[in-house]
């Protein structure tokens, strides 16, 4: 199974472009920061990743601005140049409010 669910902040936002098939596409840079428990110990996690929304979801995420936080879901694939991983956004939830984990 290839499914990712992530709460993240938009740190970069491209312009809406169109695929050769005529579908809208939007490239984003996302940053996730949290604290998780690993092997019984707290661990801070910070990751930035490239993401893309295609089709109807691109039109929805085009309303997000740099600095907005939302929940994103989708799958991982290769970036266009095959260097690195790209999150293909298939769903998002703008109502996500950042939460601070307690230990």
C-alpha angles and dihedrals in degrees: 000000000000110000130136127190115186139166106216146158121240107242098167133023128188129201121272108267132178129242120229086262089058097252119141114248131187127193119212138182111218132194124199124189126176145130120249136175116248122177088348095305131102115250129187113227124199123170137162121201142172117246138182134197119201129192122353093355089058089058090049096048091045086079090064119098131206106279096032117127122213143152115262129192130184143098137291123249139157120282117247093264091045091241110122137344127298125203109222104208114218098163137016139183118208092187093074111122117202111252128203111224117228124216 
